[in-house]
Amino acid sequence: MLKPDLVVLDIGLPRQDGFSVLNGIRRQSDTPVIVVTARDDPVDELQCFRLGADDFIMKPFRHTGVVVERVKATLRRCRIRGASRLFRFENSAVDLDGKTACVHHPTGIKNLSLTMSEHKLLARMAESPGRAIQRAELIDACFTESMSLETTINTHMHNLRRKLNDAGARAHLAPVRGFGYRLEIKNG
Protein backbone atom coordinates (compact mmCIF):
# COMPACT_ATOMS: atom_id res chain seq x y z
CA MET A 1 0.00 0.00 0.00
CA LEU A 2 1.30 3.46 -0.89
CA LYS A 3 2.02 5.86 1.98
CA PRO A 4 2.69 9.25 0.38
CA ASP A 5 3.95 12.23 2.38
CA LEU A 6 1.29 14.44 0.76
CA VAL A 7 -1.54 14.14 -1.78
CA VAL A 8 -2.41 16.90 -4.26
CA LEU A 9 -5.96 16.13 -5.35
CA ASP A 10 -8.26 17.61 -8.00
CA ILE A 11 -12.02 17.47 -7.43
CA GLY A 12 -12.79 16.89 -11.12
CA LEU A 13 -11.45 13.40 -11.69
CA PRO A 14 -12.71 11.28 -14.60
CA ARG A 15 -14.00 8.10 -12.86
CA GLN A 16 -14.54 9.13 -9.23
CA ASP A 17 -14.89 12.68 -7.94
CA GLY A 18 -12.27 14.13 -5.64
CA PHE A 19 -14.71 14.27 -2.71
CA SER A 20 -15.00 10.47 -2.73
CA VAL A 21 -11.24 10.06 -3.03
CA LEU A 22 -10.66 12.49 -0.14
CA ASN A 23 -13.23 10.68 1.99
CA GLY A 24 -11.49 7.37 1.22
CA ILE A 25 -8.08 8.78 2.14
CA ARG A 26 -9.40 10.10 5.47
CA ARG A 27 -10.94 6.73 6.34
CA GLN A 28 -7.53 5.07 5.98
CA SER A 29 -4.91 7.64 6.92
CA ASP A 30 -4.04 11.13 8.10
CA THR A 31 -1.87 11.86 5.04
CA PRO A 32 -2.00 15.60 4.31
CA VAL A 33 -4.23 16.45 1.33
CA ILE A 34 -4.18 19.68 -0.66
CA VAL A 35 -7.15 20.09 -2.99
CA VAL A 36 -6.34 21.92 -6.23
CA THR A 37 -9.28 22.74 -8.47
CA ALA A 38 -10.67 25.14 -11.06
CA ARG A 39 -14.12 24.92 -9.45
CA ASP A 40 -14.84 28.20 -7.69
CA ASP A 41 -17.96 27.26 -5.72
CA PRO A 42 -17.46 28.11 -2.01
CA VAL A 43 -19.61 25.07 -1.14
CA ASP A 44 -16.96 22.83 -2.77
CA GLU A 45 -14.25 24.45 -0.67
CA LEU A 46 -16.31 24.02 2.50
CA GLN A 47 -17.03 20.37 1.65
CA CYS A 48 -13.32 19.68 1.14
CA PHE A 49 -12.43 21.08 4.55
CA ARG A 50 -15.29 19.16 6.18
CA LEU A 51 -13.96 15.96 4.62
CA GLY A 52 -10.50 16.67 6.06
CA ALA A 53 -8.52 18.57 3.42
CA ASP A 54 -5.50 20.41 4.82
CA ASP A 55 -5.56 23.17 2.19
CA PHE A 56 -7.59 24.31 -0.84
CA ILE A 57 -5.99 26.04 -3.84
CA MET A 58 -7.85 27.55 -6.80
CA LYS A 59 -6.59 27.22 -10.38
CA PRO A 60 -5.27 28.98 -12.34
CA PHE A 61 -2.37 29.84 -10.07
CA ARG A 62 -1.07 33.38 -10.02
CA HIS A 63 2.42 32.04 -9.37
CA THR A 64 3.51 28.40 -9.05
CA GLY A 65 5.95 29.37 -6.31
CA VAL A 66 3.00 30.08 -4.01
CA VAL A 67 1.73 26.52 -4.53
CA VAL A 68 5.18 25.12 -3.73
CA GLU A 69 5.35 27.18 -0.53
CA ARG A 70 1.86 26.06 0.53
CA VAL A 71 2.93 22.44 0.03
CA LYS A 72 6.01 23.07 2.19
CA ALA A 73 3.90 24.79 4.88
CA THR A 74 1.41 21.91 4.95
CA LEU A 75 4.23 19.38 5.32
CA ARG A 76 5.73 21.43 8.17
CA ARG A 77 2.38 21.63 9.98
CA CYS A 78 1.75 17.92 9.54
CA ARG A 79 5.22 16.99 10.81
CA ILE A 80 4.57 19.06 13.93
CA ARG A 81 1.04 17.62 14.29
CA GLY A 82 2.31 14.10 13.71
CA ALA A 83 5.16 14.48 16.20
CA SER A 84 2.85 13.94 19.14
CA ARG A 85 0.25 11.27 18.65
CA LEU A 86 -0.74 11.35 22.31
CA PHE A 87 -3.77 13.41 23.28
CA ARG A 88 -4.16 14.43 26.93
CA PHE A 89 -7.40 15.74 28.38
CA GLU A 90 -7.97 16.31 32.08
CA ASN A 91 -6.63 13.21 33.89
CA SER A 92 -6.88 11.01 30.78
CA ALA A 93 -4.83 10.27 27.67
CA VAL A 94 -5.25 8.41 24.41
CA ASP A 95 -2.26 7.19 22.37
CA LEU A 96 -2.96 6.92 18.63
CA ASP A 97 0.14 4.90 17.78
CA GLY A 98 -0.05 2.52 20.74
CA LYS A 99 -3.83 2.15 20.39
CA THR A 100 -4.19 2.61 24.14
CA ALA A 101 -6.03 4.91 26.51
CA CYS A 102 -5.70 5.47 30.24
CA VAL A 103 -6.88 7.49 33.22
CA HIS A 104 -4.27 8.89 35.65
CA HIS A 105 -4.99 8.71 39.38
CA PRO A 106 -2.80 9.72 42.34
CA THR A 107 -2.50 6.01 43.09
CA GLY A 108 -1.47 5.06 39.54
CA ILE A 109 -2.62 4.65 35.96
CA LYS A 110 -5.78 2.76 35.03
CA ASN A 111 -5.60 1.42 31.48
CA LEU A 112 -8.90 1.38 29.61
CA SER A 113 -9.94 -1.78 27.80
CA LEU A 114 -11.36 -0.30 24.60
CA THR A 115 -12.46 -1.82 21.34
CA MET A 116 -10.80 -0.41 18.22
CA SER A 117 -14.00 1.50 17.43
CA GLU A 118 -14.11 3.01 20.92
CA HIS A 119 -10.42 3.94 20.65
CA LYS A 120 -10.99 5.69 17.31
CA LEU A 121 -13.95 7.61 18.71
CA LEU A 122 -12.09 8.68 21.84
CA ALA A 123 -9.06 9.75 19.81
CA ARG A 124 -11.24 11.80 17.44
CA MET A 125 -13.03 13.48 20.36
CA ALA A 126 -9.73 14.15 22.17
CA GLU A 127 -8.38 16.00 19.11
CA SER A 128 -11.01 18.71 19.65
CA PRO A 129 -12.02 18.91 23.32
CA GLY A 130 -14.98 21.19 23.92
CA ARG A 131 -16.07 21.09 20.27
CA ALA A 132 -19.42 19.51 19.38
CA ILE A 133 -18.79 16.92 16.67
CA GLN A 134 -21.59 15.70 14.42
CA ARG A 135 -22.46 12.01 14.37
CA ALA A 136 -21.90 11.98 10.58
CA GLU A 137 -18.37 13.37 11.05
CA LEU A 138 -17.63 10.69 13.65
CA ILE A 139 -18.90 8.01 11.28
CA ASP A 140 -16.68 9.30 8.45
CA ALA A 141 -13.63 9.61 10.68
CA CYS A 142 -13.93 6.36 12.61
CA PHE A 143 -15.81 3.68 10.72
CA THR A 144 -15.80 1.78 7.46
CA GLU A 145 -18.85 1.91 5.20
CA SER A 146 -20.15 -1.39 6.55
CA MET A 147 -20.46 0.08 10.04
CA SER A 148 -21.77 3.55 9.23
CA LEU A 149 -25.08 3.57 11.10
CA GLU A 150 -25.86 6.36 13.55
CA THR A 151 -27.11 3.80 16.07
CA THR A 152 -23.64 2.24 15.96
CA ILE A 153 -22.13 5.55 17.08
CA ASN A 154 -24.68 5.86 19.90
CA THR A 155 -23.93 2.35 21.19
CA HIS A 156 -20.15 2.82 21.05
CA MET A 157 -20.40 6.22 22.74
CA HIS A 158 -22.60 4.79 25.51
CA ASN A 159 -20.04 2.04 26.18
CA LEU A 160 -17.13 4.48 25.99
CA ARG A 161 -18.80 6.93 28.41
CA ARG A 162 -19.42 4.10 30.87
CA LYS A 163 -15.78 2.94 30.68
CA LEU A 164 -14.45 6.47 31.21
CA ASN A 165 -16.81 7.04 34.14
CA ASP A 166 -15.96 3.68 35.74
CA ALA A 167 -12.25 4.51 35.48
CA GLY A 168 -12.73 7.86 37.21
CA ALA A 169 -12.05 10.14 34.25
CA ARG A 170 -12.72 13.81 35.02
CA ALA A 171 -13.68 14.42 31.38
CA HIS A 172 -16.74 12.90 29.79
CA LEU A 173 -18.39 12.53 26.40
CA ALA A 174 -21.59 14.56 26.49
CA PRO A 175 -24.35 14.02 23.93
CA VAL A 176 -25.41 17.13 22.01
CA ARG A 177 -29.08 16.53 21.28
CA GLY A 178 -29.88 16.16 17.59
CA PHE A 179 -26.26 16.79 16.62
CA GLY A 180 -23.53 14.58 18.06
CA TYR A 181 -21.12 14.56 21.00
CA ARG A 182 -18.65 16.82 22.83
CA LEU A 183 -15.69 15.98 25.08
CA GLU A 184 -16.33 18.00 28.26
CA ILE A 185 -14.72 18.55 31.62
CA LYS A 186 -16.87 17.45 34.58
CA ASN A 187 -17.86 20.20 37.00
CA GLY A 188 -16.58 19.87 40.52
For each residue, the residues with C-beta under 8 A, 3 or more apart:
1:
2:
3: 29 31
4: 7 31
5: 31 32 75
6: 31 32 33 34 71 74 75 78
7: 4 25 31 32 33 34
8: 33 34 36 71
9: 18 21 22 25 33 34 35 36 53
10: 13 18 35 36 37
11: 17 18 19 35 37 39 44 48
12: 17 18 37 38 39
13: 10 16 17 18 21
14:
15:
16: 13 20 21
17: 11 12 13 20 21
18: 9 10 11 12 13 21 22 35 37 48
19: 11 22 23 47 48 51
20: 16 17 23 24
21: 9 13 16 17 18 24 25
22: 9 18 19 25 26 33 35 48 51 52 53
23: 19 20 26 27 51 140
24: 20 21 27 28
25: 7 9 21 22 28 29 31 33 52
26: 22 23 29 30 33 51 52 140 141
27: 23 24 140 141 144
28: 24 25
29: 3 25 26
30: 26 78 82
31: 3 4 5 6 7 25
32: 5 6 7 54 74 75 77 78
33: 6 7 8 9 22 25 26 52 53 54
34: 6 7 8 9 53 54 55 56 57 70 71 74
35: 9 10 11 18 22 48 53 55 56 57
36: 8 9 10 57 59 67
37: 10 11 12 18 44 56 57 58 59
38: 12 58 59 60
39: 11 12 44
40: 58
41: 44 45
42: 45 46
43: 46 47
44: 11 37 39 41 47 48
45: 41 42 48 49 56
46: 42 43 49 50
47: 19 43 44 50 51
48: 11 18 19 22 35 44 45 51 53 56
49: 45 46 52 53 56
50: 46 47 137
51: 19 22 23 26 47 48 140
52: 22 25 26 33 49 141
53: 9 22 33 34 35 48 49 56
54: 32 33 34 74 77 78
55: 34 35 70 74
56: 34 35 37 45 48 49 53
57: 34 35 36 37 61 67 70
58: 37 38 40
59: 36 37 38
60: 38
61: 57 64 66 67
62: 66
63: 66 67
64: 61 67 68
65: 68 69
66: 61 62 63 69 70
67: 36 57 61 63 64 70 71
68: 64 65 71 72
69: 65 66 72 73
70: 34 55 57 66 67 73 74
71: 6 8 34 67 68 74 75
72: 68 69 75 76
73: 69 70 76 77
74: 6 32 34 54 55 70 71 77 78
75: 5 6 32 71 72 78 79
76: 72 73 79 80
77: 32 54 73 74 80 81
78: 6 30 32 54 74 75 81 82
79: 75 76 82 83
80: 76 77 83
81: 77 78 84
82: 30 78 79 85
83: 79 80
84: 81
85: 82 95 96 97
86: 93 94 95 96
87: 93 94 96 123 126 127
88: 92 93 126
89: 92 93 126 129 171 183
90: 169 170 171 185 186
91: 103 104 105 168 169 170 171
92: 88 89 101 102 103 104 126 164 169 170 171
93: 86 87 88 89 101 102 104
94: 86 87 100 101 119 122 123 126
95: 85 86 98 99 100 101
96: 85 86 87 99 123
97: 85
98: 95
99: 95 96 116 119
100: 94 95 111 112 119
101: 92 93 94 95 111 112 114 119 122
102: 92 93 109 110 111 112
103: 91 92 109 110 112 164 167 168 169
104: 91 92 93 109 110
105: 91 108 109 110 168
106:
107:
108: 105
109: 102 103 104 105
110: 102 103 104 105 167 168
111: 100 101 102
112: 100 101 102 103 163 164 167
113: 163
114: 101 118 119 122 160 163
115: 118 119 156 159
116: 99 119 120
117: 120 121 142 143 147 152 156
118: 114 115 121 122 156 159 160 163
119: 94 99 100 101 114 115 116 122 123
120: 116 117 123 124 141 142 143
121: 117 118 124 125 138 142 153 156 157 160
122: 94 101 114 118 119 125 126 160 164 173
123: 87 94 96 119 120 126 127
124: 120 121 127 128 133 138 141 142
125: 121 122 128 129 133 173 181 182 183
126: 87 88 89 92 94 122 123 129 183
127: 87 123 124
128: 124 125 131 133 183
129: 89 125 126 171 183 184 185
130: 182 183 184
131: 128 182 183
132: 176 179 180 181 182
133: 124 125 128 137 138 180 181 182
134: 137 138 179 180
135: 138 139 150 153 154 179 180 181
136: 139 140 150 180
137: 50 133 134 140 141 180
138: 121 124 133 134 135 141 142 143 153 180 181
139: 135 136 142 143 148 149 150 152 153
140: 23 26 27 51 136 137 143 148
141: 26 27 52 120 124 137 138
142: 117 120 121 124 138 139
143: 117 120 138 139 140 147 148 152 153
144: 27 147 148
145: 148
146:
147: 117 143 144 152
148: 139 140 143 144 145 152
149: 139 152 153
150: 135 136 139 153 154
151: 154 155
152: 117 139 143 147 148 149 155 156
153: 121 135 138 139 143 149 150 156 157
154: 135 150 151 157 158
155: 151 152 158 159
156: 115 117 118 121 152 153 159 160
157: 121 153 154 160 161 173 175 181
158: 154 155 161 162
159: 115 118 155 156 162 163
160: 114 118 121 122 156 157 163 164 173
161: 157 158 164 165 172 173
162: 158 159 165 166
163: 112 113 114 118 159 160 166 167
164: 92 103 112 122 160 161 167 169 171 172 173
165: 161 162 168 169 172
166: 162 163
167: 103 110 112 163 164
168: 91 103 105 110 165
169: 90 91 92 103 164 165 172
170: 90 91 92 185 186
171: 89 90 91 92 129 164 183 184 185 186
172: 161 164 165 169 183 184 186
173: 122 125 157 160 161 164 181 182 183 184
174: 181 182 183 184
175: 157 180 181
176: 132 179 180 181 182
177:
178:
179: 132 134 135 176
180: 132 133 134 135 136 137 138 175 176
181: 125 132 133 135 138 157 173 174 175 176
182: 125 130 131 132 133 173 174 176
183: 89 125 126 128 129 130 131 171 172 173 174
184: 129 130 171 172 173 174
185: 90 129 170 171
186: 90 170 171 172
187:
188:
